Amino acid sequence: MSREQPRGVATARLAEMRELARARGGLSIGEALEIMGSTGIAFTVLFLAIPALTPIPGPFGMVFGTALALISLQIIAGSRTLWLPAMVRNRHVSPATFDLIVRHSIPMIARVEKIMRAGRLKALTGPIVQTLLGIPIFLLAVVIALPIPFGNILPVFSLVVLAVALMERDGLVALVGLLFAAATIAVTTALLHVSVSMIFTS
């Protein structure tokens, strides 16, 4: 009988990556993704999404949102070897920054992991559905890249749910993540519509 994948895959991988960054004096984004490659596309989406929630100086939402958009297009195309531009791949992240990213993200990810159970709705975690998930991931990445105050919380949470669900092979939670994604896109579209209307009527 096959064993269930243990819970906590995402938090374990992030903690492992933080320790490695400490030992090496930091890692580039490309190195981090190559080291964690055994978790595949889902971890790449997770790792590129969570810095947008971290209070690090700089346009992290735009940088990582753009990187996620590029990754999502490759997912839609069915690629299993993901490419990032050198500007993102070679970006060095210090051990202190890794600590900050992991410290801010693990509590949220751990809450999602608590409701995971491998094997539910398996069809929603297969390679075909994973390819189709590139579409909502692209739309969420665009939202993250937009300069909307506090606009990263909902899209990042949606991506965390989707990514962790795929890592844990829980199709039911992946479905919940898709519902969160749809709600996020609808709310963002409404906010943009209101903002544009206010600009043109002022």
Summary of the structure (lengths in Angstrom):
residues: 202
radius of gyration: 16.7
end to end distance: 66.2
largest distance: 66.2
contacts: 662
relative contact order: 0.16
helix: 74%
strand: 2%
